[in-house]
Amino acid sequence: MTDHGNSKQHPVVPHYHEWTENESKKLIRDSAHDNGLKKWHRIANEDILRE
């Protein structure tokens, strides 16, 4: 729910990262660093998103 101390690389707060497996079954992060939260993220995390 933060910019991980790197606001230049993570301008969208809060955000999530998209992860996939490559052919070697290694987890890699999608090239798009930040994705804005979707409605279901907000519902599932409403307790920590309240201000």
Secondary structure, 3 states (H helix, E strand, C coil): CCCCCCCCCCCCCCEECCEEECCCCCEEECCCCCEECCHHHHHHCHHHHCC
